[in-house]
């Protein structure tokens, strides 16, 4: 977590940056202190635990192609499903068990049948089921 203080601090909130998928909305008043901001960040990290668990589940269960380029802020995973076909999964960090957005990449001959299967079967998505 990086905190930047402006000249108007403490009248205006500090700005926050961190290697997370999204930054929380800072709750700030003139009476707020930096320790309050740190506590808000801790609460934000707690909310992200399910997201990070989901991403780790994907990383361990599927053939993720670009693992070296990933960070705790990355919400996408490129999955190799064979025959020069890739799926780009985009996970909603605020609702990681929701249906992911999928982009299919590769030859139309290979990708089109997989895309059709996805479109037909994605209605059966179960939020409470993991990928492992």
C-alpha positions as CSV (number, residue, x, y, z in Angstrom):
1,X,0.0,0.0,0.0
2,X,1.3,3.4,-0.9
3,X,-0.2,6.5,0.6
4,X,0.4,10.0,-0.8
5,X,-0.4,13.1,1.2
6,X,-1.5,16.2,-0.5
7,X,-0.8,19.8,0.8
8,X,-4.4,20.0,1.9
9,X,-4.0,16.9,4.2
10,X,-5.9,16.3,6.5
11,X,-8.7,18.3,5.0
12,X,-8.6,16.2,1.9
13,X,-8.1,12.4,1.9
14,X,-4.7,10.9,1.0
15,X,-4.5,9.0,-2.2
16,X,-4.0,5.3,-2.0
17,X,-2.4,2.9,-4.5
18,X,-1.7,-0.8,-4.1
19,X,-1.3,-4.0,-6.1
20,X,-4.9,-5.0,-5.9
21,X,-7.6,-5.4,-8.6
22,X,-9.4,-2.3,-7.5
23,X,-9.0,0.4,-4.8
24,X,-11.7,0.9,-2.2
25,X,-13.5,4.2,-1.7
26,X,-11.7,6.1,1.0
27,X,-14.0,7.2,3.8
28,X,-12.5,10.4,5.2
29,X,-13.3,13.3,7.4
30,X,-11.1,16.1,8.9
31,X,-10.9,14.0,12.1
32,X,-9.7,10.9,10.2
33,X,-6.2,9.6,10.8
34,X,-3.8,7.5,8.8
35,X,-4.4,4.5,11.0
36,X,-8.1,4.7,9.9
37,X,-7.0,4.5,6.3
38,X,-4.8,1.5,7.1
39,X,-7.8,-0.2,8.8
40,X,-9.9,0.5,5.7
41,X,-7.2,-1.1,3.5
42,X,-7.1,-4.2,5.8
43,X,-10.9,-4.5,5.4
44,X,-10.5,-4.2,1.7
45,X,-7.9,-7.0,1.7
46,X,-10.3,-9.2,3.6
47,X,-13.0,-8.6,0.9
48,X,-10.4,-9.7,-1.8
49,X,-9.6,-13.0,-0.1
50,X,-12.3,-14.9,-2.1
51,X,-11.1,-13.4,-5.3
52,X,-7.5,-14.4,-4.6
53,X,-8.6,-17.9,-3.6
54,X,-10.5,-18.2,-6.9
55,X,-7.5,-17.0,-8.9
56,X,-5.2,-19.5,-7.1
57,X,-7.7,-22.3,-7.8
58,X,-7.6,-21.4,-11.5
59,X,-3.8,-21.2,-11.5
60,X,-3.5,-24.7,-9.9
61,X,-6.3,-26.4,-11.8
62,X,-6.0,-25.1,-15.4
63,X,-3.2,-24.7,-17.9
64,X,-2.5,-20.9,-17.3
65,X,-0.1,-19.7,-20.0
66,X,1.4,-16.5,-18.6
67,X,2.0,-17.2,-15.0
68,X,5.2,-15.1,-14.8
69,X,3.3,-12.0,-15.9
70,X,0.6,-12.3,-13.2
71,X,0.2,-10.1,-10.1
72,X,-2.2,-9.9,-7.2
73,X,-4.0,-7.2,-9.2
74,X,-4.5,-9.2,-12.4
75,X,-8.2,-10.2,-13.0
76,X,-7.6,-12.2,-16.2
77,X,-6.1,-15.6,-16.9
78,X,-5.1,-17.0,-20.3
79,X,-5.9,-20.7,-20.4
80,X,-4.4,-23.1,-23.0
81,X,-7.1,-25.6,-24.0
82,X,-5.1,-27.3,-26.7
83,X,-5.0,-27.3,-30.5
84,X,-3.6,-23.7,-30.5
85,X,-6.8,-22.5,-28.8
86,X,-6.8,-20.2,-25.8
87,X,-9.5,-18.8,-23.5
88,X,-9.1,-15.5,-21.8
89,X,-11.0,-15.6,-18.5
90,X,-11.9,-12.3,-16.9
91,X,-12.9,-12.7,-13.2
92,X,-15.0,-10.1,-11.5
93,X,-12.9,-9.2,-8.4
94,X,-16.0,-7.9,-6.6
95,X,-18.0,-11.1,-7.3
96,X,-15.4,-13.8,-8.1
97,X,-17.8,-16.7,-8.1
98,X,-20.0,-15.1,-10.8
99,X,-19.9,-16.3,-14.4
100,X,-16.5,-15.1,-15.9
101,X,-16.3,-13.3,-19.1
102,X,-14.6,-15.5,-21.7
103,X,-12.8,-14.6,-24.9
104,X,-11.9,-17.4,-27.3
105,X,-8.7,-17.1,-29.3
106,X,-7.4,-19.3,-32.1
107,X,-8.5,-20.7,-35.4
108,X,-12.2,-20.4,-36.1
109,X,-12.3,-24.2,-36.9
110,X,-11.2,-24.9,-33.4
111,X,-12.7,-22.0,-31.5
112,X,-16.2,-21.9,-32.9
113,X,-17.3,-25.3,-31.6
114,X,-15.9,-24.5,-28.1
115,X,-17.6,-21.1,-28.2
116,X,-20.9,-22.7,-29.1
117,X,-20.5,-25.2,-26.2
118,X,-19.8,-22.3,-23.8
119,X,-22.8,-20.3,-25.0
120,X,-25.1,-23.3,-24.7
121,X,-23.8,-24.5,-21.3
122,X,-22.9,-21.2,-19.4
123,X,-26.5,-21.0,-18.2
124,X,-25.7,-23.9,-15.9
125,X,-23.0,-21.9,-14.1
126,X,-23.1,-22.5,-10.3
127,X,-21.6,-19.8,-8.2
128,X,-20.9,-22.1,-5.3
129,X,-18.8,-24.6,-7.3
130,X,-15.0,-24.3,-7.6
131,X,-13.0,-25.2,-10.7
132,X,-10.9,-27.9,-8.9
